[in-house]
Amino acid sequence: MPADPKKILVIRLSSIGDILLTTPLLRILRRRFPKARIDFVIKSRFAELLRHNPHLNELLVLDTETAFEGLQELRRRIRTTGYDLVIDIHQNFRSLFLRFGLPGTRIVTHNKMLLRRFLLVHMRLNLFGRIVPIYQRYIRAMAPWGLEDDGAGLEFHVDPQAERQIALRLAERPGARLLVGLAPGAGFATKRWLAEYYQETARRLIRDYNADILLLGNKADREVTGAIAAESGTGVYDWAGTLTLQQSAAALAHCNLLICNDTGLMHLACALKVPVLALFGPTTRELGFFPVGPRAQVIEHTELSCRPCSHMGGPRCPKGHFRCMREILPERVLEHVGRVLQGSDPD
């Protein structure tokens, strides 16, 4: 077994879900090396995700507005600190630049399974065998030091100030009513369940469950969330594009359930142990990004031979029919809602 490191640097610059998927590794690292310095490199726009993480000593924040100069300054800072172990979770140009040529530093990376991913997506040849989620691949990279998954899942630490702000905004609603979060956005169009399906689901949740609806997402999602709010009447809170990451987490923590696409908010809800119903279309479980934890369920069209058509989604359906999302009807989602709210297991 290698010697225990005294200074550890983890590099994962973006994005929301990918960063949250590192939190089991950070927890296990701290438990395994309680006296080590553990720092994390992250882009400034995502720093809130780990600002209050108790397992880290320091966040090294990359301000992307400073372009290459900021990257050079961060590299000088890393060299000055003298880390004896760097865990590069990102493995892109920036992370390679930051870790290249560090004297006396051991570099650890995880297996991205690029060949198997290519064969599955482009040739429908599945060589994955046992499916290993991404967060477990991160942990496996540290197997020489005896690290193993502890089964506790993702974690997130909400800023008390953000919690107070959200509690004040929700104080007007009747506390006994269900609060269901809807997150209709996603980074790629093919990952988005149909907007009209979200609208119908919101109407049915209000009618059948007397639920309040909390619409979450970024500014780009406002067109869809605005239409849902306009058609759904009272008891709908359209907060998309108005919250910080910490405030989004605080809002999710108040939800009885989140219905969402494959997006960062899905992983954030999992980290908060909020029940999740996630709609998956172009991507599949083998690629490693399904939600983590026993309170998360995935709804997908498993019979389509054209899935997966991408490892991260795309602007349009390659086949033109978009059956992977179009054929997941609101009725099916609402059946799962009933099971979740009644506390029974899904099919």
N, C-alpha and C positions, 0 to 999 in steps of 0.2 A: 504494500500500500504506500502511495506517495506521502511525503511529509505534509503535515497540516499547514495550510497557508495562513499567514498572518494578515495579509492585505489582499482582499478579493474585490475585483471590479466586474460587474455584470453590465453588458451592453445590450440594450434593446431600445431603440430610439422612438419607435412608433409601432402600431397605432393602439387604439383603446383596447381592443380585445387581445392583441398580441402581448401587450404590457401586462394586462391582468392575468394572462396565462403564465406569467413568470412568478406570480406570488406564491404558489406552493414551493417552488425552488428556493425563494428567498427565506421562507419560514424554515425549511429543512436545513438550509445552509446555516442559519443562525443557531439552530439547535445543535447541529454537528460541530460548529466552530464558534462557541459562545463568546470567546475573547477576541475573535478576528475583527478587523475593520472590513465592513462590507459596504461598498458604494455602488451606485447605479448611474449609468449614462442614459439620458432621456431628452427628447426634444422639449423645448419650453412649453409648447401648447398642451403637452400631456403630463406635465410635472405634477399637477393636482392629483393624479391617480396614485402616486406613491409618496406624496408630501408627508403624510402622517403614518407611513408604514413603520412599525416599531422595530423591524428587523434590519433596517438600514442605518448606517452612520451618516451618510451624506448623499444627496443627489447632485450629480454633475450635469448641469443643464446646458444643452446646446441651443443657442439662439440662432435659428435658421435665417433670421433677418440679416445677420452679419456675414452670411455666405461663407466662403472658404477661410476668411480670416478667423471667424469664430471656431471653425474646426481645427485650425492650426493652434489657436490658443488653448483649446481643450486638450489637444494632444500634448502640448508642453506641460500642462498641469498634470496629466496622467504620468508622464515620464518623471516629473519631479516627485510625485508621491511614491513611486517605486513599488507598484503592486507585484506580488509574486505569483498571482493567479488572475487571469482574465478569462471570463466566460462570455464568449461572443454569441449571443442568442440571435442577433440580427443577421450577420453574415452578408453585408452589402458593401458598397464602396466606402461609405463613411466609416463603418465599424472596422473594416480592414485597415483604413488609413490610421485610425486611432490606436490600433494595437500593433501595427507593423514596426518591427525593429526595437521592441522594448527589451532592454538588457535584463537577463536573469528572470524573465517572466515566462511562466508556463501558460500556453493558450489552449483553451478547451472550446470546442464547438459541438453542436448536436447534429445528428444525422437527419438531413432534410428529405431524404428518400426521393431525390429528384428523378432518378430513372424509373422507379416504380410509379411515381406520380405521372410522369410523361406517358408511360405505357397504359396506365388506366384511363387517362383523359383522352388520349389521341388514338389508342388502338383497342380500347376496351379489354385489355389484358390485365387481370387483377392478380398481382403477385404479392399483395400485402400480407396475406396470411392472418395472423393475429393482429387486430387493429390496436395501435398504440396512439392515444391522443397526444397532441402537440405538447401539452404541459408535462406529460410523462417522458417525452423525448428529451425535454430540457433536463429533467432530473437524471435520466439515464446517462447523460453526458458526464455526470459526476460520480458514476458508479465506481471508478477506481478508489474513491475516498469512502465508499460504503453508503452512499446516499440512496435511499429508497422512498417511494411515495408513501406518505403517511395517511392517505385517504381522506384528508380533511378538506380537500377542494380549494377553490380560489378564496381570496379574502380581500376585503376592502375596509378601510378605516375612515369613517365619516367625520369631517370637521364639525365640532359642536356648534360653531357659528352657522354653518350651512344648515344644520338640523334645525336650529332655532328659526332661521329665515323661512324655511319650508313649512314648519309647524304653524307659523303665523299666517302664511298664505292659505293653509288648509283649514284654519280654525273656523271658517264660516260654514263648512260643510257638516251635515249631521254625522257624528262619529260612528253610528251604528251601521251606516250604509257601506256596502262593498266599494272598494276603490280598485278599478282594473286599469292597468297601464296598457296603452297601445303605442307601439313604436313602428310606424309603417315605412320608415326609411331604410336605406342600405347604400353602401358605397357603389354598387353596380346595379343596373336596372334589372338584370335577370334574377337578382336575389330578392326582389320586392314582390310580395304578394299583391294581388290586384287592389287598387285603391277602392273600387266599389265593393270589394269583399270586406275590407276594413270598415267601410261605412255601414254595410249591412250587419256586421258583427257588433258594432257599437250600438246600433238601434236595438238589436235583440238583447244585448246585455242590459240596456236601460229598461226595456219592456219586461223581460223575463226574470231579471235578478234585482231590479230596482237599484242598479249599480251606478256609481259615478264613474266617469271616464277621464283618465289623465293621459293626454297626448304628449308624447315626448319625441325628441329628435333634434336635428340642427336646423339652421335657417333654410337650407335647401328643401326641407320637408314641409315647410309652411303651407305650400299650395295644397298638399294632400290633407294635412291636419286641419287647415282652415275649412276645407270642404266638409270634413267629418263634423267639425264643431258647428258649422252653419246648418247642417241637416239634422243634427241630433238633439237640439233643444237644450234645456237646462241640465245641470249636473255634468257638464263637459268642460274640462279645463285644458285649454290649448296652450301648453307651455313650450312647445317646440321652438328652438332657437332663442330662448330667453334665459336659459340656465347655464351656470358653469358646470363643470364636471362634478364638483363636489355637491352642488345643489341638485343635480340630476340624481346622484346617488341617494341623497337625503329624501328626494321625492319617491324614488323607487322603493325605499325602505318602508314607506307607508302603504304600498300597494299589496293587495291580497293576491295579485296575479299579474304577470306581464305577458302579453301576446305580441310577438315580434318576428322580424326576419332575422337572418344571420348577420348580426351587427354587434358593435361594441356594447350597446346597451344590454344585449342578451347576456354577455359575459359579466357585465356589471351587476345585473340582477342575480346571476348565479353566485357571484362573490358575496352578495348580501343575503343569500339563502332565501330569496324570494321565488315562489313557484313560477316556472317559465313554460310557455307553449311557444316553440320556435318553428317557423315555417321554412323548410329547406327545399330548394329547387334544383339549381344546376350543380351543386356540390353534394358529396356523400360522406358517410362516416369515415371511410378509409383515409380521407385527406386530413383528418385529425382535429377539426375545428368544431365539432358538435359541442353543445353546452355541457358543462361539467356539474355533476351532482345528482342525487336521487330525486330532487324536486324539479328537475328539468325534463321536459318531454319534447321530442321532435315529431312533427307531422310532415310526412313526405310522400311522394308518389313513387313507391318502390318498384313498380312493374315496368317502368320505362327503360328501354335498352339504351337510350341516348344519354342517360345519366352515368357519371358526371360528364358535362360538356366543357367544364373549366375547373381549375383549382381555386378560383377566387371570384367567379362571376364575370359578366361582360355586358356590353351595351344593348345586345339584342339576342334573341333565341337563334342559335345557328340553324335550326330546322324550320323556324318561322311559325311554329304552332304554340310554343310556350306552355305545353301541356303540364310540365312539372309543377307549375304554380296555378295555371288556369283550372286544372281539374281537382285542386284541393278546394272544396266548396265551404262556405261559411257554416253549413250544417255540421260538417265533420269537425270543424274547430269548436263549435259550440257543444258538441257531444263531449269533447275532451274538457271543456270548461266545466261542464256539469260534474265530471268525475273528479277534477281537481278540487272544486269547491265542496264536494261531498267527502273528500278524503279517500277515494277509492283508487285502485291502481288502473292504469290504462290497459287497453288490449295489447 
